[in-house]
Amino acid sequence: MIGKKIRWYHIVNKSTDKTVIVAIDHGIFAGPMKGLEKPERTLEEIVEGGADAILVTPGIYQKYIDIIAQGGLGVILRIDESGTIYNPSRAEREQYITCSVSHAVKLGADGVVVMGFIGSRNEPRSLSIVSKVAEEAREYGLVFLAEMYPIEPGATNPHDPNVVKVATRFAAEVGADFIKTFYTGDPQSFREVVESTPIPIVILGGPKRESVEAVLRDVEGAIEAGAIGVAFGRNIWQYKQPAKMVKALAKIVHEGVSVEEALKILG
């Protein structure tokens, strides 16, 4: 579909076929957490750093459309949620849709994203949402990013290559365009995931980590293994200089520079 191909290259750099996506959708479940107190400032840092796209909620997207459009960012809308940090049921991942695919089209988004909770007690409902959104996104020509998230009690180790393989393969089988998921910890095991998954993968960042070098090494390893990029949140906008972190990540993802060279950008 022509429309989907155009939207794909709003998200993915057409020169490298790779992408640096910054996720700023955390406010919908965690409120104004550190780094997202003022979304406009965070977005300005993302644009300054040279990100390819953002993963954002509909409300924040509409509020700050000028910054997003002028910055040339591709837009992937988060259209699901599973409760706030104060909802005990969040642990059970009782997922629901917050925005329809058709509304995402009206807003001018390039893509949509929902979670797929592998191993959750509510796994069947979660995966039915992934499947339904895949179908609707295909109908409307939107890019569909499936965030495949292994979780207890069924998946006790979300970095286990065998678990990640099942998670990513499900998304591919139901028609996702690409996948956001956990890095398995080393290039060898992650290459197995990439090679068994017939659609592209970006790695998620998870909670803010103390070691910046460890974050960059994971990115280097994932790209070496065949990932097309990253979809990071807290490890970007909770860093002291978010724009520089985006630049460092982009150097690894798009130019293949070493971790040592990327660290120089961070000073």
URCOR-V644178 format. One record per residue. OMEGA is omega in radians with two decimals (none if undefined). NEAR is the number of other C-alpha atoms within 12 Angstrom. D_LAST is the distance of its C-alpha to the last C-alpha in whole Angstrom. Layout:
# URCOR-V644178
OMEGA;NEAR;D_LAST + OMEGA;NEAR;D_LAST
This chain:
# URCOR-V644178
-3.06;14;44 + -3.11;13;42 + -3.13;21;41 + -3.14;25;39 + 3.09;20;38 + -3.13;20;36 + 3.12;31;35 + -3.11;34;33 + 2.85;27;31 + -3.09;34;30 + -3.06;44;28 + 3.11;41;27 + -3.04;28;26 + 3.13;17;29 + -3.07;14;27 + -3.02;21;26 + 3.10;24;28 + -3.05;37;25 + 2.95;43;23 + -3.13;50;20 + 3.08;45;22 + -3.13;48;21 + 3.11;45;24 + -3.09;45;25 + -3.00;39;28 + -3.10;33;28 + -3.09;29;29 + 3.10;26;33 + -3.06;20;33 + -3.14;21;30 + -3.08;19;31 + -3.12;17;28 + -3.10;23;26 + -3.11;23;22 + 3.13;31;20 + -3.14;31;23 + 3.13;18;25 + -3.06;20;25 + -3.11;32;25 + 3.13;23;25 + 3.10;21;22 + 3.13;39;20 + 3.10;43;22 + 3.11;30;20 + 3.14;33;17 + 3.12;43;18 + -3.14;32;20 + -3.11;25;17 + 3.10;31;15 + 3.08;33;18 + 3.10;47;19 + -3.04;43;23 + 3.05;43;25 + 3.00;49;25 + -2.89;44;27 + 3.07;44;29 + -3.10;36;32 + -3.09;35;35 + 3.13;21;35 + 3.08;31;31 + -3.12;33;32 + -3.11;22;35 + -3.03;18;33 + -3.09;24;30 + -3.11;27;32 + 3.13;17;31 + -3.10;26;27 + -3.10;35;27 + -3.13;24;30 + 3.12;14;28 + 3.10;25;25 + -3.10;26;27 + 2.93;39;26 + -3.03;40;28 + 3.01;48;30 + -3.09;46;31 + 2.96;47;33 + -3.06;42;33 + 3.08;39;37 + 3.05;33;38 + -3.13;33;37 + 3.08;32;38 + 3.11;24;38 + -3.14;19;36 + -3.14;19;35 + -3.10;13;38 + -3.13;15;40 + -3.10;12;42 + 3.12;17;42 + 3.13;22;39 + 3.11;21;39 + 3.10;23;42 + 3.07;33;40 + -2.96;27;43 + 3.09;30;41 + -3.14;25;42 + -3.13;27;42 + -3.10;23;40 + -3.12;25;41 + 3.07;27;43 + -3.14;37;42 + 3.10;23;44 + 3.08;23;43 + 3.08;34;39 + -3.14;29;41 + 3.13;17;42 + 3.11;25;39 + 3.13;28;38 + 3.05;45;35 + -3.11;41;34 + 3.08;51;34 + 3.12;52;35 + 2.94;49;34 + 3.13;47;36 + 2.95;42;35 + -3.04;47;37 + 3.13;43;38 + 3.13;39;39 + 3.11;29;41 + 3.04;31;41 + 3.12;23;45 + -3.10;26;45 + -3.12;29;44 + 3.12;18;47 + -3.13;24;46 + -3.10;36;42 + 3.04;36;43 + 3.07;24;46 + 3.09;36;43 + -3.10;43;41 + -3.12;29;44 + -3.14;26;45 + 3.07;41;42 + 3.14;37;42 + -3.10;25;45 + 3.12;27;45 + 3.11;40;42 + -3.13;28;43 + -3.08;19;46 + 3.12;28;44 + 3.07;30;42 + 3.02;43;39 + 3.14;44;36 + 3.05;48;36 + 3.09;45;33 + 3.10;51;35 + -3.04;44;32 + -2.88;43;34 + 3.07;42;33 + -3.04;38;35 + 3.07;31;36 + 0.16;20;38 + -3.06;18;41 + -3.12;18;42 + -3.03;24;38 + 3.13;17;37 + -3.07;21;34 + 3.12;31;32 + -3.14;28;30 + -3.09;25;33 + -3.13;30;34 + 3.09;25;37 + -3.12;32;37 + 3.09;42;34 + 3.13;35;37 + -3.12;29;39 + -3.08;42;37 + -3.12;48;36 + 3.09;33;39 + -3.11;35;41 + 3.11;45;39 + -3.08;32;39 + -3.10;24;43 + 2.98;30;44 + 3.02;30;42 + 3.11;43;38 + 2.99;41;36 + -2.93;44;33 + 2.96;47;32 + -3.11;44;29 + -3.10;47;29 + 2.93;41;28 + -3.05;49;26 + 3.04;32;28 + 3.10;27;25 + -3.08;25;26 + -3.07;24;26 + -3.12;19;30 + -3.14;26;31 + 3.06;37;29 + 3.08;27;31 + 3.11;27;34 + -3.12;39;33 + -3.07;39;32 + 3.12;21;35 + -3.11;25;38 + -3.02;30;37 + 3.02;24;38 + -3.07;28;36 + -3.13;38;32 + 2.90;46;29 + -3.13;44;26 + 3.07;49;24 + -3.07;38;24 + -3.12;37;21 + -3.12;25;23 + 3.09;20;22 + -3.14;22;19 + -3.12;20;18 + -3.06;14;16 + 3.07;14;14 + 3.14;31;12 + 3.13;23;12 + 3.09;20;16 + -3.10;34;16 + 3.11;41;14 + 3.08;29;17 + 3.13;36;19 + 3.11;46;18 + -3.13;38;18 + -3.14;33;22 + 3.11;40;23 + 3.08;41;23 + -3.10;26;24 + 3.09;29;27 + 3.04;34;28 + 3.12;42;26 + 3.11;37;26 + -3.06;48;23 + 2.94;49;22 + -3.02;47;23 + 3.07;46;20 + -3.02;39;21 + 3.14;33;19 + 2.98;38;16 + -2.98;45;15 + 2.93;37;17 + 2.99;31;16 + -3.03;29;13 + 3.11;21;11 + -3.04;26;10 + -3.11;33;13 + 3.13;29;13 + 3.10;30;9 + 3.08;39;10 + 3.14;48;13 + -3.14;35;12 + 3.12;40;10 + -3.13;51;14 + 3.12;44;16 + 3.12;34;14 + -3.06;37;16 + -3.00;44;19 + -3.05;33;20 + 3.10;25;19 + 3.13;27;19 + 3.14;25;16 + 3.05;26;15 + -3.13;28;13 + 3.10;21;11 + 3.13;22;10 + 3.12;30;9 + 3.11;25;6 + 3.11;19;5 + -3.13;25;5 + 3.10;25;4 + none;14;0
